[in-house]
């Protein structure tokens, strides 16, 4: 099977490519210099030339809370342009299978119960990443509308938060776990005894090691007909931000103190996706939190020492 993968240099795409040797598929993963996803004509020509059997859409402008707050226009407009171009070009050229990778940011804020797939557009979005979330919702709905034609199966998976190898560790682009690894490592190296945590640290988040998501995506491709049109991908458990700091501190060797800054934004108090559909479909992740953070820290060390 020939797969066109967008975002091959990003976190998800890089992990897909890293394990692609375990699978028999041919993967085309053009770099930004080879394919500008913001230009519809370029996207149309590339797909016409390569004729993929399926498109896996993992590209997008991503970043943590700081980046989203600083550039909401870019996060909205660029992700809308990228999403609509790849989806509409694929549809116009008769590509009948399209796997869209969404984000748990698509769900309403303030929900303490696990987020089920039918909650999209059921409430107000978290303001700190609203632009990104709106773009992702647009892509999911566009896939849903196209799939009303039985000749097309445009499906969306919504992973929980992802971290791992090939992550971005430098602020302000980093997400929570790579940011924690960076902060604690720097503190250990410089002998700092106090590390600041935004908020009270009691907000809960669900993070999956990126290799698990990559494995799941290949499973989705191989069992595409049985894949639900919209499905969450998660761990079935979440942890407090304080816990992520504690686990990383133990792995990295930090024995100082954490100081909470309650004046800073923390986003949603809880964001855990329901995995009922995923479990019924028959897939579960393999990596524990401790193993995932340890492997991610080893990768981080290789990037600064290599």
C-alpha positions in Angstrom: 0.0 0.0 0.0 1.3 3.5 -0.9 0.8 6.0 2.0 1.1 9.7 1.7 2.1 11.0 5.1 2.0 14.8 5.8 4.0 16.2 8.7 6.7 13.6 8.4 9.2 15.8 10.2 7.0 16.4 13.1 6.6 14.5 16.4 3.9 12.1 15.2 5.3 11.8 11.6 8.9 11.1 12.7 7.7 8.3 15.0 5.7 6.8 12.2 8.7 6.8 9.9 11.0 5.4 12.6 8.9 2.2 12.9 7.9 2.0 9.2 10.5 -0.6 8.6 8.4 -3.0 10.7 5.6 -2.7 8.0 5.5 -3.5 4.3 3.9 -0.3 3.2 5.5 2.3 1.0 5.5 5.7 2.7 5.9 9.0 0.9 6.7 11.8 3.4 7.5 15.0 1.6 9.4 17.7 3.5 8.1 21.3 3.5 10.7 22.2 0.8 9.1 19.5 -1.4 5.5 20.3 -0.7 3.9 23.5 0.6 0.7 22.4 2.2 -0.6 26.0 2.4 -0.7 26.1 -1.5 -3.7 24.1 -2.9 -2.3 23.9 -6.4 1.0 22.3 -5.1 -0.9 19.8 -3.0 -3.2 18.9 -5.9 -0.2 18.3 -8.2 1.7 16.3 -5.6 -1.2 13.9 -4.9 -2.0 13.6 -8.6 1.6 12.6 -9.3 2.2 10.2 -6.4 -1.3 8.5 -6.5 -1.4 7.2 -2.9 -3.8 4.6 -1.7 -4.4 6.4 1.6 -3.4 9.8 3.0 -2.4 10.1 6.7 -2.6 13.7 7.7 -0.3 14.5 10.6 0.9 18.0 9.6 0.1 21.2 11.3 1.4 24.1 13.3 1.7 23.0 16.9 3.0 24.4 20.2 2.3 24.7 23.9 0.2 27.2 25.8 2.7 30.0 25.4 2.9 29.6 21.6 -0.8 29.4 21.2 -1.5 32.5 23.3 1.2 34.5 21.4 0.1 33.6 17.9 -3.7 32.6 17.8 -4.1 33.9 14.2 -1.3 31.8 12.9 -2.5 28.7 14.7 -6.1 29.1 13.3 -5.4 30.2 9.7 -2.3 28.0 9.0 -4.0 24.9 10.3 -7.2 25.6 8.4 -5.3 26.1 5.2 -3.2 23.0 5.6 -6.2 20.9 6.6 -8.6 22.0 3.9 -6.0 21.8 1.1 -4.9 18.2 1.8 -8.5 17.0 2.4 -10.1 18.7 -0.6 -7.3 17.8 -3.0 -7.5 14.2 -1.9 -11.2 14.2 -2.4 -11.1 15.9 -5.8 -8.6 13.3 -7.1 -10.7 10.4 -5.9 -8.5 9.2 -3.0 -11.1 7.3 -1.1 -9.2 6.6 2.2 -8.0 9.5 4.4 -6.9 9.2 8.0 -7.1 12.6 9.7 -5.3 13.0 13.1 -7.1 15.4 15.4 -6.4 16.7 18.8 -8.1 16.5 22.3 -8.1 20.3 22.2 -11.2 19.9 20.0 -13.3 19.0 23.1 -15.1 21.5 25.3 -13.3 22.9 28.4 -14.3 22.3 31.9 -15.4 18.7 31.6 -14.4 16.4 34.4 -15.7 13.2 32.9 -13.9 11.4 30.1 -14.3 13.1 26.8 -16.5 11.1 24.4 -16.4 11.6 20.6 -20.0 13.1 20.6 -18.9 16.0 22.7 -17.2 17.9 19.8 -19.0 21.3 19.5 -21.0 20.5 22.6 -19.5 23.4 24.6 -17.0 26.3 24.7 -13.4 25.6 23.9 -10.4 26.3 26.1 -9.4 29.9 25.2 -5.6 29.2 25.4 -5.7 27.1 22.3 -9.0 27.9 20.7 -7.6 28.8 17.3 -5.8 25.5 16.9 -8.9 23.6 18.2 -11.2 25.3 15.7 -9.0 24.4 12.8 -8.9 20.8 14.0 -12.7 20.7 14.3 -13.0 22.0 10.8 -10.9 19.2 9.4 -12.9 16.6 11.3 -16.2 17.9 10.1 -14.9 18.2 6.5 -13.9 14.5 6.6 -17.3 13.6 8.1 -19.2 15.5 5.4 -17.1 13.9 2.6 -17.8 10.5 4.0 -21.5 10.9 3.5 -20.7 9.7 0.0 -20.2 5.9 0.5 -17.3 5.9 -2.0 -15.2 7.8 0.5 -14.0 6.8 4.0 -12.4 9.9 5.6 -11.9 9.0 9.2 -10.5 10.9 12.2 -8.6 9.7 15.3 -8.2 12.0 18.3 -5.2 11.1 20.3 -4.7 12.3 23.9 -1.6 14.5 24.4 1.6 13.0 22.9 5.3 13.1 23.9 8.4 11.2 23.0 11.3 11.0 20.6 11.6 13.9 18.1 9.7 16.2 20.5 10.5 19.9 20.7 12.1 20.6 24.1 12.8 24.4 23.9 10.3 27.0 25.1 8.0 28.4 24.0 7.2 25.7 21.4 7.4 22.7 23.8 4.4 20.9 25.3 4.2 19.9 29.0 6.5 16.8 29.2 9.4 17.9 27.0 9.2 21.3 28.8 9.4 19.6 32.2 12.4 17.5 31.0 14.2 20.6 29.7 13.5 22.6 32.9 14.6 19.9 35.3 17.7 19.0 33.3 18.8 22.6 33.2 18.1 22.9 36.9 20.3 19.8 37.7 23.1 21.1 35.4 23.1 24.5 37.0 22.5 23.5 40.6 19.2 25.3 40.9 17.1 24.0 43.8 13.7 25.6 43.0 11.6 24.9 39.8 8.4 26.8 39.1 5.2 25.0 38.1 2.4 27.0 36.5 -0.7 26.8 38.6 -1.2 24.6 41.6 -0.1 21.5 39.6 -3.4 19.7 40.3 -4.7 19.9 36.8 -4.7 16.4 35.2 -3.4 15.5 31.8 -3.2 12.3 29.7 0.0 11.7 27.8 0.8 8.9 25.5 4.3 7.9 24.3 4.5 8.8 20.6 5.7 5.3 19.5 2.4 3.9 20.9 0.5 6.3 18.6 2.6 5.4 15.6 1.9 1.7 16.2 -1.8 2.6 16.5 -1.8 4.5 13.2 -0.4 1.4 11.4 -3.0 -0.7 13.1 -5.6 1.8 11.8 -4.2 1.5 8.2 -4.1 -2.3 8.3 -7.6 -2.6 9.8 -9.1 0.5 8.1 -12.5 -1.0 7.2 -13.3 -1.8 10.9 -12.0 1.5 12.2 -14.8 3.8 13.5 -15.3 7.1 11.6 -14.3 9.0 14.7 -12.3 7.5 17.6 -10.2 8.6 20.5 -6.8 7.2 21.2 -5.7 7.3 24.8 -4.2 5.6 27.9 -7.4 5.2 29.9 -5.7 7.0 32.8 -4.4 10.5 33.5 -2.1 12.1 36.1 -1.7 15.5 37.7 0.9 17.9 36.4 2.7 17.6 39.8 3.0 13.8 39.1 4.7 14.4 35.8 7.2 16.7 37.4 7.8 14.1 40.2 8.4 11.2 37.7 10.7 13.3 35.6 12.6 14.5 38.6 13.2 11.0 39.8 14.5 9.9 36.4 16.7 13.0 35.8 18.0 13.1 39.4 16.5 16.4 40.7 16.3 16.6 44.5 15.2 20.2 44.9 11.8 21.8 45.4 8.9 22.7 43.2 7.3 26.2 43.6 3.8 26.8 42.3 2.9 30.1 40.5 -0.8 30.3 40.7 -0.9 33.6 38.6 0.0 31.7 35.4 -2.5 30.0 33.1 -2.8 26.2 33.2 -5.5 25.5 30.6 -8.2 22.9 31.3 -8.4 21.4 34.8 -8.8 17.9 33.3 -8.5 16.6 29.7 -8.9 12.8 29.5 -10.4 11.1 26.5 -12.8 8.2 26.7 -11.2 5.1 25.3 -14.4 3.0 25.1 -14.4 2.8 21.3 -10.7 2.2 21.2 -10.9 -0.7 23.7 -13.9 -2.2 21.8 -11.9 -1.9 18.5 -9.1 -3.9 20.2 -6.1 -1.7 20.7 -4.2 -0.7 23.8 -0.9 1.2 24.3 2.3 -0.6 25.5 4.5 2.0 27.2 4.2 3.0 30.8 4.6 6.7 31.8 8.0 5.9 33.6 9.3 4.1 30.5 8.1 6.7 28.1 9.7 9.6 30.1 12.9 7.7 30.5 13.2 7.0 26.8 12.3 10.6 26.0 15.0 11.9 28.3 17.5 9.6 26.7 16.5 11.0 23.3 16.9 14.6 24.7 20.4 13.8 25.9 21.3 12.5 22.5 20.2 15.7 20.9 22.4 17.9 23.2 25.4 15.5 23.3 25.3 14.2 19.7 
